[in-house]
Amino acid sequence: MSKAKSKRQIPGPAPVMAAPVPKPAPKPRESEYPLSELVKGARAVLGVSPECVMTAFRLAGIGRATEQQARKIVDDFMKQEV
């Protein structure tokens, strides 16, 4: 009878795994408003007449914007020389 020698496997060190890199939280997007909403709130939000908002957006060729974009469009329009 032959004895089969069993080979014992000695466990080696466990593989080192890199810690997962957390993904940065997405930035909240600013709401975009259609021109009609911006015209309705022209005086309260932008401090100008509705006609100024309408004209500024039409000259810029834009129909939707965030509040910050709308302020820039209207400010640029109001600073133009006549």
Buried (B, 14 or more C-beta within 10 A) or exposed (E): EEEEEEEEEEEEEEEEEEEEEEEEEEEEEEEBBEBEBBBBBBEEBBEBEBEBBBBBBEEBEBEEBBBEBBBEBBEEBEEEEE
